[in-house]
């Protein structure tokens, strides 16, 4: 574990596990690199080198009051890859992290990348507009921001139930796991939490997808209530020529936990291909 500097002078917390061809894992909102730990350990044990880092503002990374747009976030990914001497890599983003993958491929010309992964990703465009009718209404994102400002712990208590598909008859993760995710989410700064929510809600990645010109694995749950598959996984796979779409029937957004072994199997098969 180490801290690496970004080009604008902030520190990012990075894990570097195993040896072999590198796999960079990018976490989702509002978590940290620890959410990837199960898969990171298994991928490293399978003969790969895993690099995972906390996004600026989250986990153990610095919490600047500055920019949280995707240009800045993809520059952070580039800085991590440079500092860790990552080449011939697979870059895999969960949820919000899919945005870093897409923007890195266009803004940094896919430097040192040979595979991409979009897992429950926000790509290509979350916001409902006239030319994106399957997106999410702006009012939903406005309500999220208002609830976060009013009572962040309460918001996360409700949010993570939808995130993992927890209901009266469905408990795919334990109460202890829900408590852990809430505690990780509260490590982030309020500024980063709000700014990143705005970034993933409003950034249009459709122009970036032409630059995703390497084999790409797209995984999405058909019951994802957080990032609906018709606004994300399906159109992303359609727009990326070299993509493979795997739909997990009935899976919620947080399938890295609810379908962790199925996801691990698909990731390893993809990485070895």
C-alpha positions in Angstrom: 0.0 0.0 0.0 1.3 3.4 -0.9 0.4 7.0 -1.7 1.1 8.4 -5.1 1.0 12.1 -6.2 -1.4 13.3 -8.8 -0.4 16.0 -11.4 -2.3 18.6 -9.4 -0.6 17.8 -6.1 -2.9 15.4 -4.3 -2.3 12.0 -2.9 -4.0 8.8 -4.0 -4.0 5.6 -1.9 -3.0 2.6 -4.0 -2.9 -1.1 -3.4 -0.4 -3.2 -5.5 -1.0 -7.0 -5.1 0.6 -9.9 -6.9 2.8 -10.1 -10.1 2.1 -10.6 -13.7 0.1 -8.7 -16.3 -1.5 -5.8 -14.6 -5.2 -5.4 -13.9 -6.4 -1.9 -12.7 -9.6 -2.0 -10.6 -11.6 1.2 -10.2 -14.3 1.4 -7.6 -17.8 2.8 -7.7 -19.5 5.6 -5.8 -19.5 6.1 -2.9 -17.1 3.3 -1.9 -13.3 2.7 -2.0 -10.9 0.2 -3.4 -11.7 -2.1 -0.6 -15.0 -3.0 -2.3 -12.8 -4.9 -4.9 -10.8 -6.8 -2.3 -12.4 -10.3 -2.8 -11.8 -10.1 -6.6 -8.4 -8.4 -6.2 -7.1 -11.2 -4.0 -8.4 -13.9 -6.3 -7.2 -12.3 -9.5 -3.7 -11.8 -7.9 -3.7 -15.4 -6.8 -4.5 -16.4 -10.4 -1.2 -14.9 -11.6 -2.0 -11.2 -12.3 -0.8 -8.0 -10.7 -3.7 -6.0 -9.3 -3.6 -2.3 -8.8 -6.6 -0.7 -7.1 -6.8 2.8 -5.7 -9.2 5.1 -3.8 -10.7 7.8 -6.0 -9.8 11.3 -4.9 -12.1 12.4 -2.1 -12.9 8.8 -1.1 -11.4 6.2 1.3 -7.8 7.1 2.3 -7.0 9.4 -0.6 -6.8 13.1 -0.2 -10.0 15.1 -0.2 -9.4 18.3 -2.2 -12.1 20.9 -2.6 -11.4 21.1 -6.3 -12.5 19.3 -9.4 -14.3 16.0 -9.6 -15.1 16.0 -13.3 -14.2 13.0 -15.4 -11.2 14.8 -17.1 -9.6 15.2 -13.6 -10.6 11.6 -12.6 -9.2 10.1 -15.8 -6.0 12.1 -15.3 -5.8 10.5 -11.8 -6.1 7.1 -13.4 -3.3 8.0 -15.8 -1.1 9.2 -12.9 -1.7 5.9 -11.0 -0.7 3.9 -14.1 2.4 6.0 -14.6 3.5 5.9 -11.0 3.0 2.2 -10.8 4.6 1.5 -14.2 1.5 -0.2 -15.5 1.7 -1.4 -19.1 -0.4 -3.9 -21.3 -3.1 -3.5 -18.7 -6.7 -4.4 -18.3 -8.6 -1.5 -16.8 -11.9 -2.5 -15.1 -14.4 0.0 -13.7 -17.4 -0.6 -11.5 -20.4 1.8 -11.7 -18.9 5.3 -11.6 -15.5 3.7 -12.4 -16.7 2.8 -15.8 -16.6 6.5 -16.6 -12.9 6.7 -15.8 -12.4 3.8 -18.2 -14.2 5.5 -21.1 -12.7 8.9 -20.5 -9.2 7.5 -20.1 -9.5 5.7 -23.5 -10.4 8.9 -25.3 -8.5 11.6 -23.3 -5.3 9.5 -22.9 -5.7 7.5 -26.2 -5.9 4.2 -24.4 -2.2 4.3 -23.4 -0.9 0.9 -22.1 -4.4 -0.6 -22.2 -5.2 -3.9 -23.9 -8.6 -4.8 -22.3 -11.4 -2.8 -20.7 -14.2 -3.9 -18.3 -17.4 -2.0 -17.6 -19.2 -3.6 -14.6 -22.6 -2.2 -13.6 -21.2 0.9 -15.3 -22.8 4.4 -15.7 -21.5 4.5 -19.3 -22.7 5.8 -21.8 -25.1 8.3 -20.3 -27.2 8.3 -17.2 -29.3 11.5 -17.7 -32.7 11.3 -19.4 -32.7 13.7 -22.4 -34.6 14.0 -25.7 -31.9 11.9 -27.4 -31.5 9.6 -24.4 -35.0 8.5 -23.4 -34.0 5.5 -21.3 -32.0 7.7 -18.9 -32.9 8.8 -15.4 -34.9 12.0 -14.7 -32.9 14.9 -13.4 -35.3 15.1 -10.5 -34.0 11.8 -9.2 -30.5 13.1 -9.0 -31.7 16.4 -7.5 -33.5 14.3 -4.8 -30.3 12.4 -4.1 -28.3 15.6 -3.5 -31.0 17.1 -1.2 -31.1 13.9 0.8 -27.3 13.7 1.1 -27.2 17.3 2.4 -30.1 16.7 4.8 -29.0 13.4 6.4 -26.1 11.6 4.7 -26.1 8.5 7.0 -29.9 8.0 6.5 -29.6 8.4 2.8 -26.9 5.7 2.6 -29.0 3.4 4.8 -31.7 3.4 2.2 -29.5 3.7 -0.8 -27.5 0.5 -0.2 -30.6 -1.6 0.2 -31.5 -0.8 -3.4 -27.8 -1.1 -4.4 -27.7 -4.7 -3.3 -31.4 -5.6 -3.9 -32.3 -6.0 -0.3 -36.1 -6.3 0.3 -38.6 -7.9 2.6 -38.0 -11.3 1.0 -34.5 -10.8 -0.4 -31.3 -10.5 1.6 -28.4 -11.2 -0.8 -25.9 -9.5 1.6 -25.8 -9.5 5.4 -26.7 -6.7 7.7 -23.0 -6.6 8.7 -22.0 -6.1 5.0 -24.6 -3.2 4.7 -23.1 -1.6 7.8 -19.6 -1.9 6.4 -20.6 -0.2 3.1 -22.2 2.6 5.0 -19.1 3.2 7.0 -16.9 3.2 3.9 -19.2 5.7 2.2 -19.0 8.0 5.2 -15.2 8.1 4.9 -15.6 10.2 1.8 -15.9 14.0 2.0 -19.3 15.5 1.5 -17.8 17.7 -1.3 -16.5 14.6 -3.2 -19.7 12.7 -2.6 -21.9 15.4 -4.1 -19.6 16.4 -6.9 -19.0 12.9 -8.1 -22.8 12.2 -8.0 -23.2 15.2 -10.3 -20.4 14.0 -12.6 -21.7 10.5 -13.1 -25.3 11.8 -13.5 -24.6 14.4 -16.1 -21.5 13.3 -18.1 -22.2 12.1 -21.6 -19.7 9.4 -22.5 -21.2 8.6 -25.9 -18.5 10.5 -27.7 -15.8 8.6 -25.8 -16.9 5.2 -26.8 -15.4 5.3 -30.3 -12.0 5.4 -28.5 -12.7 2.1 -26.7 -11.1 0.0 -29.4 -9.9 -3.0 -27.4 -11.7 -6.1 -26.2 -14.3 -5.0 -23.6 -16.3 -7.0 -21.1 -19.7 -5.4 -20.2 -21.4 -7.0 -17.2 -24.8 -5.7 -15.9 -27.7 -6.9 -13.8 -31.1 -7.0 -15.4 -32.6 -5.8 -12.1 -30.2 -3.0 -11.5 -32.3 -0.2 -9.9 -29.4 2.1 -9.4 -28.0 2.2 -12.9 -30.7 0.7 -15.2 -29.3 -1.7 -17.9 -31.3 0.0 -20.7 -29.6 3.3 -20.0 -26.1 1.8 -19.6 -25.0 -1.8 -20.2 -27.0 -2.6 -23.3 -26.3 0.7 -25.2 -22.6 0.6 -24.1 -22.2 -2.9 -25.5 -23.9 -1.9 -28.7 -21.7 1.1 -29.2 -18.4 -0.7 -28.5 -17.5 -2.8 -31.5 -15.2 -5.2 -29.6 -17.5 -5.8 -26.6 -19.0 -8.8 -25.0 -22.2 -8.3 -22.9 -23.0 -10.6 -20.0 -26.4 -9.9 -18.5 -26.9 -11.3 -15.0 -30.6 -12.2 -14.8 -32.2 -10.6 -11.7 -28.9 -9.2 -10.4 -28.9 -5.8 -8.6 -26.3 -3.0 -9.0 -23.9 -4.3 -6.4 -23.3 -7.6 -8.1 -19.7 -7.6 -7.0 -21.1 -8.8 -3.7 -24.4 -10.5 -4.6 -22.9 -12.4 -7.6 -19.2 -12.3 -6.6 -18.2 -15.8 -7.8 -20.0 -15.5 -11.1 -18.3 -12.2 -11.7 -14.9 -13.6 -10.7 -15.3 -16.5 -13.1 -16.3 -14.1 -15.9 -13.4 -11.7 -15.1 -10.8 -14.4 -15.1 -12.1 -15.9 -18.3 -11.9 -12.5 -19.9 -8.5 -11.7 -18.5 -7.0 -15.0 -19.8 -8.6 -14.6 -23.2 
